[in-house]
Amino acid sequence: MTALLDILYPVYFTASSPILLLLLFAASLIVVLPILIMWERVLIRFSRTVEDAHKPGRPMVPRPAGPAILLAFVIVLAPFLLTRSVAGFLMTGAIALLIGLYDDLRGLGGIIKPALSLLIAVPLILLGVYNYNPHLPFIGSTTLTIIYPLLMIIGASIFSNASNMMDVYNGVLSSVLATATVPLLVIFLLQRNLTMSVLSLVYLGVVLGFFFRHRYPSKIFPGDSGSLMLGAMYFALVVMGQLEIIGILAFMPLIFNGFFIITSVRGFREHKSFQRPVSLTENYEITANKGRGLPITLVRLLTVSHPLSEKDLALNIWLLSVFSSVFALIVYLLVGA
C-alpha cells in the first residue's frame, strides 16, 4: 500500500500532504452518507425496522446499517484492495459483519456470538499484518511469537463485543468510536506511518459520517452487524499499527461497560434473559433500576444518582471517551507505549 501511495504523492508530509489527507477524509464522509440514506430506504421498504424504545411513541428506525458501512469502506479503499493491510482490515470487518448480520436476522445465543467472534482476527494472522514484538510501557519490546496470535484472537472478540454492548442509545457508539480513533490517528501522523494514517483517517471519516445518521434522534441503527464490525475494525487498526496499550486505554469506556455486564450477570447471556438495568421515567428520562441481581452497566452507574435524558446520557459517555482518549495520547507522549 505504501508504494502505491508514494506514486500518488511521492513526498510524504510535504505542504501538499495534508491537503491530500483531507481530501481522503472528505471522500469517506461523502461516500458513506448517500449509501446510508439509500440503505435506510431499502430497510424501510422491506420492513427491517425496530422500535426506538427511549422516545415517545416508540418510532420505528431502520436496522442494521452494517452492510452499508462496510460498502463505504470498500469503495473508499478500492485503490488499495490488493494490499495486505487493507485486505486484512476489510476482511476482519467482513467476518464480524457476517456474525452480527446472522444475529440481526436470526439471533444467536449469549455464548455463541462471542465464541464466533474468535474468528475475527484470523485474516490478520493469516496475512501476517501484525508484529509479535509489542512494545510495553516500562518494559520495552517483547517477543510473543506464539502467545501474541492467541491474544489477538481473544482481543478481537473483546473489542468487537464490547462495541456491541455499548450500542444501546442514539449516537453513543459512533461518537465513542470516532473519539477513540483520534489518538491513533495523531500517533500515526507523528510516526509518519502512511499506511496506518490513511486507514485510521478513512475509519474516522466513515464513522463520523455514520454518526450524522446515528446521532440523536437516530435515522438508522448499526445493529449487531454494524457494532461488531466497527469494533473489530478498530481492533485491526490497533494491532496493525502496534498501538495495543494506547488502543486499550482509548477504548476503556467500552471495555469497562462490557466487563461490568459480564461479571454482574456471571457470564455471556442474552440481554432478554435478565431484567433491564434501567427504565424510563414519565418524562422519558433514563434512570437506574434498584435491586439485587441486576446487570451493572455504564449507563446504570451514570443514572444511579439522578435520571438523565438520552441526549445528556450520550454526552456523559462521550465525555468519558474524550477523557480516556486524551489520557491514552498523554501516555504515548510520556512513555511511548
JOLINTA-V209593 format. One line per field, one symbol per residue. phi: phi as a letter, one per 20 degrees, with the letter a starting at -180 (. if undefined). burial: 1 if it has 9 or more other ideal C-beta (glycine too) atoms within 8 Angstrom, else 0. Layout:
phi: ???
burial: ???
//
This chain:
phi: .gffffffbgdfmefefgfffffffffffffffffffffgfffffeleccfefdcgnlfecfbdeggfffgfffffegfdfeefffffffffffffffffffffedncfgefffffffefeggfffemebcedfedgmdnfcdcgeffgffffffffffffffffeeccgmfgfffffffegfffgffffflefgfffffffgfffffffgfeeffefebdfmfffffffffffgfffffelcfffffffeggfffgffgffffempecfffecfffcbdefeldecffepemefecfffffdfebfcfffffffffffffgffffffffgffecmf
burial: 1001110010010000100110011111101110111111001100001001011000001111111111111111100110111111111111111111111100010100110111011111101011010111000001010001101111111111111111101111111111111111111110001111111111111111111011100111111111111111111111111011111111111111110111011000100001001100100111111000011111111110001111001101110111011111101100001
//
